[in-house]
Amino acid sequence: MADWSDLLVGAGIRARVARDRVLARVLEEALEGIDRLLSESGLPYRLDAHLTRGGEYLIHMQIAYRSREERDRLWDQAAQILERARRGQGVHILCGISSFSQLN
């Protein structure tokens, strides 16, 4: 990953990150940690963060996982990374996972 901010998709989330240092710090730490986790898994993946239509922050992982157990393990580990990055801050960020259907 070149820079965590490259994973921010859309002007909405970029504008909010520019205004909110706490959000920026949490996203930076979470995205860097999750990217490291996924990279170390050796599986093909895509990772991004965006603002949903409802105005919520979402970190989205698309991974070519091979089983439900592998998916659940990766999601659990990513959620732990996100929770550590939040450190009790009042920043609510969703974390979602889906498969690369063309690779499974």
CNS distance restraints for C-alpha pairs under 8 A (distance, minus, plus):
assign (resid   1 and name CA) (resid  35 and name CA) 7.32 0.50 0.50
assign (resid   2 and name CA) (resid   6 and name CA) 7.38 0.50 0.50
assign (resid   3 and name CA) (resid   7 and name CA) 7.66 0.50 0.50
assign (resid   4 and name CA) (resid   8 and name CA) 7.58 0.50 0.50
assign (resid   4 and name CA) (resid  28 and name CA) 5.86 0.50 0.50
assign (resid   4 and name CA) (resid  31 and name CA) 6.25 0.50 0.50
assign (resid   4 and name CA) (resid  32 and name CA) 6.27 0.50 0.50
assign (resid   5 and name CA) (resid  28 and name CA) 7.42 0.50 0.50
assign (resid   7 and name CA) (resid  31 and name CA) 7.90 0.50 0.50
assign (resid   7 and name CA) (resid  47 and name CA) 6.76 0.50 0.50
assign (resid   7 and name CA) (resid  48 and name CA) 4.60 0.50 0.50
assign (resid   7 and name CA) (resid  49 and name CA) 5.99 0.50 0.50
assign (resid   8 and name CA) (resid  13 and name CA) 6.68 0.50 0.50
assign (resid   8 and name CA) (resid  14 and name CA) 6.44 0.50 0.50
assign (resid   8 and name CA) (resid  48 and name CA) 5.95 0.50 0.50
assign (resid   8 and name CA) (resid  49 and name CA) 4.94 0.50 0.50
assign (resid   8 and name CA) (resid  50 and name CA) 5.87 0.50 0.50
assign (resid   9 and name CA) (resid  13 and name CA) 7.03 0.50 0.50
assign (resid   9 and name CA) (resid  14 and name CA) 7.55 0.50 0.50
assign (resid   9 and name CA) (resid  48 and name CA) 6.60 0.50 0.50
assign (resid   9 and name CA) (resid  49 and name CA) 5.99 0.50 0.50
assign (resid   9 and name CA) (resid  50 and name CA) 5.06 0.50 0.50
assign (resid   9 and name CA) (resid  51 and name CA) 7.91 0.50 0.50
assign (resid  10 and name CA) (resid  14 and name CA) 6.53 0.50 0.50
assign (resid  10 and name CA) (resid  50 and name CA) 6.46 0.50 0.50
assign (resid  10 and name CA) (resid  51 and name CA) 7.53 0.50 0.50
assign (resid  11 and name CA) (resid  15 and name CA) 6.00 0.50 0.50
assign (resid  12 and name CA) (resid  16 and name CA) 6.40 0.50 0.50
assign (resid  12 and name CA) (resid  50 and name CA) 7.88 0.50 0.50
assign (resid  12 and name CA) (resid  51 and name CA) 6.49 0.50 0.50
assign (resid  13 and name CA) (resid  17 and name CA) 6.06 0.50 0.50
assign (resid  13 and name CA) (resid  49 and name CA) 7.99 0.50 0.50
assign (resid  13 and name CA) (resid  50 and name CA) 5.83 0.50 0.50
assign (resid  13 and name CA) (resid  51 and name CA) 5.52 0.50 0.50
assign (resid  13 and name CA) (resid  57 and name CA) 7.67 0.50 0.50
assign (resid  14 and name CA) (resid  18 and name CA) 6.18 0.50 0.50
assign (resid  15 and name CA) (resid  19 and name CA) 6.46 0.50 0.50
assign (resid  16 and name CA) (resid  20 and name CA) 6.01 0.50 0.50
assign (resid  16 and name CA) (resid  23 and name CA) 7.95 0.50 0.50
assign (resid  17 and name CA) (resid  21 and name CA) 6.78 0.50 0.50
assign (resid  17 and name CA) (resid  23 and name CA) 5.99 0.50 0.50
assign (resid  17 and name CA) (resid  24 and name CA) 5.01 0.50 0.50
assign (resid  18 and name CA) (resid  24 and name CA) 7.33 0.50 0.50
assign (resid  20 and name CA) (resid  24 and name CA) 6.25 0.50 0.50
assign (resid  21 and name CA) (resid  25 and name CA) 6.08 0.50 0.50
assign (resid  22 and name CA) (resid  26 and name CA) 6.17 0.50 0.50
assign (resid  22 and name CA) (resid  89 and name CA) 7.74 0.50 0.50
assign (resid  22 and name CA) (resid  91 and name CA) 7.74 0.50 0.50
assign (resid  23 and name CA) (resid  27 and name CA) 6.04 0.50 0.50
assign (resid  23 and name CA) (resid  91 and name CA) 6.44 0.50 0.50
assign (resid  24 and name CA) (resid  28 and name CA) 5.94 0.50 0.50
assign (resid  25 and name CA) (resid  29 and name CA) 6.17 0.50 0.50
assign (resid  25 and name CA) (resid  85 and name CA) 7.99 0.50 0.50
assign (resid  26 and name CA) (resid  30 and name CA) 5.98 0.50 0.50
assign (resid  26 and name CA) (resid  82 and name CA) 7.79 0.50 0.50
assign (resid  26 and name CA) (resid  85 and name CA) 5.18 0.50 0.50
assign (resid  26 and name CA) (resid  86 and name CA) 5.61 0.50 0.50
assign (resid  26 and name CA) (resid  91 and name CA) 7.90 0.50 0.50
assign (resid  27 and name CA) (resid  31 and name CA) 5.73 0.50 0.50
assign (resid  27 and name CA) (resid  85 and name CA) 7.64 0.50 0.50
assign (resid  28 and name CA) (resid  32 and name CA) 6.02 0.50 0.50
assign (resid  29 and name CA) (resid  33 and name CA) 6.08 0.50 0.50
assign (resid  29 and name CA) (resid  82 and name CA) 7.91 0.50 0.50
assign (resid  29 and name CA) (resid  85 and name CA) 5.68 0.50 0.50
assign (resid  30 and name CA) (resid  34 and name CA) 5.97 0.50 0.50
assign (resid  30 and name CA) (resid  81 and name CA) 5.97 0.50 0.50
assign (resid  30 and name CA) (resid  82 and name CA) 4.95 0.50 0.50
assign (resid  30 and name CA) (resid  85 and name CA) 5.54 0.50 0.50
assign (resid  31 and name CA) (resid  35 and name CA) 5.83 0.50 0.50
assign (resid  31 and name CA) (resid  59 and name CA) 7.87 0.50 0.50
assign (resid  32 and name CA) (resid  36 and name CA) 6.19 0.50 0.50
assign (resid  33 and name CA) (resid  37 and name CA) 6.26 0.50 0.50
assign (resid  33 and name CA) (resid  78 and name CA) 7.91 0.50 0.50
assign (resid  33 and name CA) (resid  81 and name CA) 6.30 0.50 0.50
assign (resid  34 and name CA) (resid  38 and name CA) 6.15 0.50 0.50
assign (resid  34 and name CA) (resid  78 and name CA) 5.57 0.50 0.50
assign (resid  34 and name CA) (resid  81 and name CA) 6.66 0.50 0.50
assign (resid  34 and name CA) (resid  82 and name CA) 7.91 0.50 0.50
assign (resid  35 and name CA) (resid  39 and name CA) 5.96 0.50 0.50
assign (resid  35 and name CA) (resid  47 and name CA) 7.13 0.50 0.50
assign (resid  36 and name CA) (resid  40 and name CA) 6.08 0.50 0.50
assign (resid  37 and name CA) (resid  41 and name CA) 6.35 0.50 0.50
assign (resid  37 and name CA) (resid  77 and name CA) 7.96 0.50 0.50
assign (resid  37 and name CA) (resid  78 and name CA) 7.48 0.50 0.50
assign (resid  38 and name CA) (resid  42 and name CA) 7.02 0.50 0.50
assign (resid  38 and name CA) (resid  43 and name CA) 7.01 0.50 0.50
assign (resid  38 and name CA) (resid  45 and name CA) 7.01 0.50 0.50
assign (resid  38 and name CA) (resid  74 and name CA) 7.80 0.50 0.50
assign (resid  39 and name CA) (resid  43 and name CA) 7.16 0.50 0.50
assign (resid  43 and name CA) (resid  63 and name CA) 6.77 0.50 0.50
assign (resid  43 and name CA) (resid  64 and name CA) 5.95 0.50 0.50
assign (resid  43 and name CA) (resid  65 and name CA) 6.86 0.50 0.50
assign (resid  44 and name CA) (resid  63 and name CA) 5.96 0.50 0.50
assign (resid  44 and name CA) (resid  64 and name CA) 5.53 0.50 0.50
assign (resid  45 and name CA) (resid  61 and name CA) 7.02 0.50 0.50
assign (resid  45 and name CA) (resid  62 and name CA) 5.35 0.50 0.50
assign (resid  45 and name CA) (resid  63 and name CA) 4.27 0.50 0.50
assign (resid  45 and name CA) (resid  64 and name CA) 6.28 0.50 0.50
assign (resid  45 and name CA) (resid 100 and name CA) 7.75 0.50 0.50
assign (resid  46 and name CA) (resid  61 and name CA) 5.85 0.50 0.50
assign (resid  46 and name CA) (resid  62 and name CA) 5.03 0.50 0.50
assign (resid  46 and name CA) (resid  63 and name CA) 6.55 0.50 0.50
assign (resid  47 and name CA) (resid  59 and name CA) 7.37 0.50 0.50
assign (resid  47 and name CA) (resid  60 and name CA) 5.83 0.50 0.50
assign (resid  47 and name CA) (resid  61 and name CA) 4.72 0.50 0.50
assign (resid  47 and name CA) (resid  62 and name CA) 6.44 0.50 0.50
assign (resid  48 and name CA) (resid  59 and name CA) 5.84 0.50 0.50
assign (resid  48 and name CA) (resid  60 and name CA) 5.45 0.50 0.50
assign (resid  48 and name CA) (resid  61 and name CA) 6.79 0.50 0.50
assign (resid  49 and name CA) (resid  57 and name CA) 7.12 0.50 0.50
assign (resid  49 and name CA) (resid  58 and name CA) 5.45 0.50 0.50
assign (resid  49 and name CA) (resid  59 and name CA) 4.29 0.50 0.50
assign (resid  49 and name CA) (resid  60 and name CA) 6.00 0.50 0.50
assign (resid  50 and name CA) (resid  57 and name CA) 5.92 0.50 0.50
assign (resid  50 and name CA) (resid  58 and name CA) 5.47 0.50 0.50
assign (resid  50 and name CA) (resid  59 and name CA) 6.71 0.50 0.50
assign (resid  51 and name CA) (resid  55 and name CA) 5.67 0.50 0.50
assign (resid  51 and name CA) (resid  56 and name CA) 5.52 0.50 0.50
assign (resid  51 and name CA) (resid  57 and name CA) 4.76 0.50 0.50
assign (resid  51 and name CA) (resid  58 and name CA) 6.17 0.50 0.50
assign (resid  52 and name CA) (resid  56 and name CA) 5.22 0.50 0.50
assign (resid  52 and name CA) (resid  57 and name CA) 6.33 0.50 0.50
assign (resid  52 and name CA) (resid  58 and name CA) 6.76 0.50 0.50
assign (resid  56 and name CA) (resid  92 and name CA) 7.67 0.50 0.50
assign (resid  56 and name CA) (resid  93 and name CA) 6.93 0.50 0.50
assign (resid  56 and name CA) (resid  94 and name CA) 7.42 0.50 0.50
assign (resid  57 and name CA) (resid  92 and name CA) 7.06 0.50 0.50
assign (resid  57 and name CA) (resid  93 and name CA) 4.88 0.50 0.50
assign (resid  57 and name CA) (resid  94 and name CA) 6.07 0.50 0.50
assign (resid  58 and name CA) (resid  93 and name CA) 5.62 0.50 0.50
assign (resid  58 and name CA) (resid  94 and name CA) 4.61 0.50 0.50
assign (resid  58 and name CA) (resid  95 and name CA) 5.69 0.50 0.50
assign (resid  58 and name CA) (resid  96 and name CA) 7.08 0.50 0.50
assign (resid  59 and name CA) (resid  93 and name CA) 7.10 0.50 0.50
assign (resid  59 and name CA) (resid  94 and name CA) 6.14 0.50 0.50
assign (resid  59 and name CA) (resid  95 and name CA) 4.80 0.50 0.50
assign (resid  59 and name CA) (resid  96 and name CA) 6.23 0.50 0.50
assign (resid  60 and name CA) (resid  95 and name CA) 5.97 0.50 0.50
assign (resid  60 and name CA) (resid  96 and name CA) 4.82 0.50 0.50
assign (resid  60 and name CA) (resid  97 and name CA) 5.85 0.50 0.50
assign (resid  60 and name CA) (resid  98 and name CA) 7.89 0.50 0.50
assign (resid  61 and name CA) (resid  95 and name CA) 7.84 0.50 0.50
assign (resid  61 and name CA) (resid  96 and name CA) 6.13 0.50 0.50
assign (resid  61 and name CA) (resid  97 and name CA) 4.71 0.50 0.50
assign (resid  61 and name CA) (resid  98 and name CA) 6.35 0.50 0.50
assign (resid  62 and name CA) (resid  97 and name CA) 5.80 0.50 0.50
assign (resid  62 and name CA) (resid  98 and name CA) 4.87 0.50 0.50
assign (resid  62 and name CA) (resid  99 and name CA) 5.20 0.50 0.50
assign (resid  62 and name CA) (resid 100 and name CA) 5.95 0.50 0.50
assign (resid  63 and name CA) (resid  97 and name CA) 7.38 0.50 0.50
assign (resid  63 and name CA) (resid  98 and name CA) 6.44 0.50 0.50
assign (resid  63 and name CA) (resid  99 and name CA) 4.99 0.50 0.50
assign (resid  63 and name CA) (resid 100 and name CA) 5.71 0.50 0.50
assign (resid  64 and name CA) (resid  99 and name CA) 5.49 0.50 0.50
assign (resid  64 and name CA) (resid 100 and name CA) 5.08 0.50 0.50
assign (resid  64 and name CA) (resid 101 and name CA) 7.60 0.50 0.50
assign (resid  64 and name CA) (resid 103 and name CA) 5.84 0.50 0.50
assign (resid  64 and name CA) (resid 104 and name CA) 6.06 0.50 0.50
assign (resid  65 and name CA) (resid  70 and name CA) 6.16 0.50 0.50
assign (resid  65 and name CA) (resid  71 and name CA) 5.85 0.50 0.50
assign (resid  65 and name CA) (resid  99 and name CA) 6.57 0.50 0.50
assign (resid  65 and name CA) (resid 100 and name CA) 7.97 0.50 0.50
assign (resid  65 and name CA) (resid 104 and name CA) 7.15 0.50 0.50
assign (resid  66 and name CA) (resid  70 and name CA) 6.57 0.50 0.50
assign (resid  66 and name CA) (resid  71 and name CA) 7.66 0.50 0.50
assign (resid  66 and name CA) (resid 104 and name CA) 6.66 0.50 0.50
assign (resid  67 and name CA) (resid  71 and name CA) 6.29 0.50 0.50
assign (resid  68 and name CA) (resid  72 and name CA) 6.07 0.50 0.50
assign (resid  69 and name CA) (resid  73 and name CA) 6.08 0.50 0.50
assign (resid  70 and name CA) (resid  74 and name CA) 6.19 0.50 0.50
assign (resid  71 and name CA) (resid  75 and name CA) 6.12 0.50 0.50
assign (resid  71 and name CA) (resid  97 and name CA) 7.85 0.50 0.50
assign (resid  72 and name CA) (resid  76 and name CA) 6.02 0.50 0.50
assign (resid  73 and name CA) (resid  77 and name CA) 6.19 0.50 0.50
assign (resid  74 and name CA) (resid  78 and name CA) 6.07 0.50 0.50
assign (resid  75 and name CA) (resid  79 and name CA) 6.02 0.50 0.50
assign (resid  75 and name CA) (resid  96 and name CA) 7.71 0.50 0.50
assign (resid  75 and name CA) (resid  97 and name CA) 6.73 0.50 0.50
assign (resid  76 and name CA) (resid  80 and name CA) 6.28 0.50 0.50
assign (resid  77 and name CA) (resid  81 and name CA) 6.32 0.50 0.50
assign (resid  78 and name CA) (resid  82 and name CA) 6.22 0.50 0.50
assign (resid  78 and name CA) (resid  95 and name CA) 7.83 0.50 0.50
assign (resid  79 and name CA) (resid  83 and name CA) 6.10 0.50 0.50
assign (resid  79 and name CA) (resid  95 and name CA) 6.72 0.50 0.50
assign (resid  80 and name CA) (resid  84 and name CA) 6.16 0.50 0.50
assign (resid  81 and name CA) (resid  85 and name CA) 6.24 0.50 0.50
assign (resid  82 and name CA) (resid  86 and name CA) 6.23 0.50 0.50
assign (resid  83 and name CA) (resid  87 and name CA) 6.42 0.50 0.50
assign (resid  83 and name CA) (resid  88 and name CA) 7.95 0.50 0.50
assign (resid  86 and name CA) (resid  90 and name CA) 7.82 0.50 0.50
assign (resid  86 and name CA) (resid  91 and name CA) 6.77 0.50 0.50
assign (resid  99 and name CA) (resid 104 and name CA) 7.36 0.50 0.50
assign (resid 100 and name CA) (resid 104 and name CA) 6.39 0.50 0.50
